[in-house]
Amino acid sequence: MTILSIILQVLLGVGFLMFGSMKFGSKQMVEGFKTYGYPGWFRIFTGLVEVVAAVLVIAGIWNETLAAWGGLVIVVTMIGAIFTHIKIKDPAKAMMMPIILLVLGLVVLIINFGSLSL
């Protein structure tokens, strides 16, 4: 486990706990998902996925396999977020945060990939 991975896992874990929990009731998120054309249940589902990803990357500080799985969940989630922004024709700057989070999740996945058991 490298210091870089631990730092990224803490940042991603705290960020995804915050982002995921916001999806459960934030008026901004409710409106955002309506704009994206997604039903309310999908907002809740996305929030749960993000909270699970956060728990995995934080727990991954002590267990590299969990870090790898958490990184993978983040990568897949952020690919979905990027495609959503493309679908609604958002400007590129609206996609910057999902792209950054995708890259950070990918770094955590790559660093811990050796411990990933499929």
CORQUIUR-V5671 format. One record per helix or strand. SS is the DSSP state (H for helix, E for strand). FROM is the first residue (numbers start at 0). LEN is the number of residues. If there is no record, write none. Layout:
# CORQUIUR-V5671
SS:FROM:LEN, SS:FROM:LEN
This chain:
# CORQUIUR-V5671
H:2:20, H:26:10, H:39:20, H:63:24, H:91:24
